[in-house]
Structures are given as structure tokens and as C-alpha cells.
Amino acid sequence: MADEFDYLGDRRISKLLDLVLQLATEVHVGRQRTRALEQLLVRSGTLTAGELDGFRATADEADTLDRERDAYTRRLVRIITESGPAEHPLREQWEDALATKAG
């Protein structure tokens, strides 16, 4: 973490704040998109109001949801465990970008 992003005088607390802000942003965006999508599906007649509340995943869907949750959790843990300037990508993002360019 670069010193200019250490607002609280303790890098550990600043990293925790980074994590909280990342989570808050993701929750907000996810909620907005989910609500908009549900409304569009209700308007088009694909879903009835409240139908989404009764959703039960199939075994394959549950596996996919579990894998996505695990990947998301690993990403959040990296926010705390990786060091370096905040403006730099996380290690996995950097490696993916390099692999894409290499081709």
C-alpha cells in the first residue's frame, strides 16, 4: 500500500478499510443490478413479483454458486494479504493480463 493511501496511520487498518469499501461497493452494485433485472423480468412477464424469493438451485447450479462464492472470498482475502500500491492490480489479475497478451 502506498503511503498516500494510508489514511489512518496504520497500514493494517487501512487495508481493512479497503476491504470494507470494496465490499460495500460490490454489495451496492449487486443489489441495484439484481433489483433492476428482477423488475425487467417481472415487466416482461418472465417472472411474477416475488417469484425470485422462492428460487431453489439445482445441484449443478449450487455447485456453480459455490465455486463463484469461493473465488470471490479468495479475492477479498487477497485485498488484505497482498502488499503493494493500491493502484496496482492484484497478482492474479496481473498474471491473467500477461497471459492474455502472450496469447
C-alpha positions in Angstrom: 0.0 0.0 0.0 1.4 3.4 -1.0 1.8 5.9 1.8 -0.6 8.3 0.2 -3.4 5.8 0.7 -2.6 5.1 4.3 -5.3 7.5 5.7 -5.5 6.1 9.2 -1.8 5.8 10.2 -1.9 2.0 10.4 -1.5 0.0 7.2 -3.4 -2.9 8.7 -6.4 -0.8 9.5 -6.2 0.9 6.1 -6.2 -2.5 4.4 -9.3 -3.4 6.4 -10.9 -0.2 5.3 -10.0 -1.0 1.7 -11.8 -4.4 2.1 -14.9 -2.8 3.7 -15.1 -0.2 0.9 -14.7 -2.9 -1.7 -17.4 -5.0 -0.1 -19.7 -2.0 0.2 -19.2 -1.1 -3.5 -19.8 -4.7 -4.6 -22.9 -5.1 -2.4 -24.4 -1.8 -3.7 -23.8 -2.5 -7.4 -25.0 -6.1 -7.0 -28.2 -5.1 -5.2 -29.0 -2.4 -7.8 -28.4 -4.7 -10.7 -30.4 -7.5 -9.1 -33.4 -5.3 -8.4 -33.3 -3.8 -11.9 -33.1 -7.3 -13.5 -35.9 -8.6 -11.4 -38.1 -5.7 -12.3 -37.3 -6.2 -16.0 -38.2 -9.8 -15.8 -41.5 -9.0 -14.0 -42.4 -6.4 -16.6 -41.8 -8.8 -19.4 -43.9 -11.5 -17.7 -40.9 -13.9 -17.4 -41.3 -13.8 -13.6 -44.1 -12.9 -11.3 -43.5 -10.4 -8.5 -41.8 -12.3 -5.6 -41.1 -15.5 -7.6 -37.4 -15.0 -7.2 -37.7 -15.3 -3.4 -38.8 -19.0 -3.9 -35.8 -19.9 -6.0 -34.1 -23.3 -5.2 -30.9 -24.1 -7.1 -30.4 -27.5 -8.8 -27.3 -29.4 -7.8 -25.3 -28.1 -10.8 -26.4 -24.5 -10.1 -25.5 -24.9 -6.4 -22.0 -26.1 -7.4 -21.6 -23.1 -9.7 -22.8 -20.7 -7.0 -20.4 -22.4 -4.5 -17.4 -22.0 -6.9 -18.2 -18.4 -7.5 -18.5 -17.7 -3.8 -15.2 -19.4 -3.1 -13.4 -17.4 -5.9 -15.0 -14.1 -4.5 -13.8 -15.0 -1.0 -10.3 -15.6 -2.2 -10.3 -12.3 -4.0 -11.4 -10.5 -0.8 -8.7 -12.2 1.3 -6.1 -11.1 -1.2 -7.0 -7.5 -0.6 -5.8 -8.0 3.0 -2.9 -10.3 2.4 -1.2 -8.8 -0.7 1.1 -5.9 -0.4 1.9 -3.1 -2.8 0.4 0.1 -4.0 -3.4 0.2 -4.1 -3.4 1.3 -7.7 -1.7 -1.9 -8.9 -3.7 -4.9 -9.9 -4.0 -7.9 -7.7 -1.4 -10.6 -8.5 -3.9 -12.9 -10.3 -5.4 -10.1 -12.4 -1.8 -9.1 -13.4 -1.0 -12.7 -14.4 -4.2 -13.1 -16.3 -3.5 -9.9 -18.2 0.0 -11.1 -19.1 -1.3 -14.5 -20.2 -3.9 -12.8 -22.4 -1.2 -10.6 -24.1 1.1 -13.5 -24.6 -1.6 -15.3 -26.2 
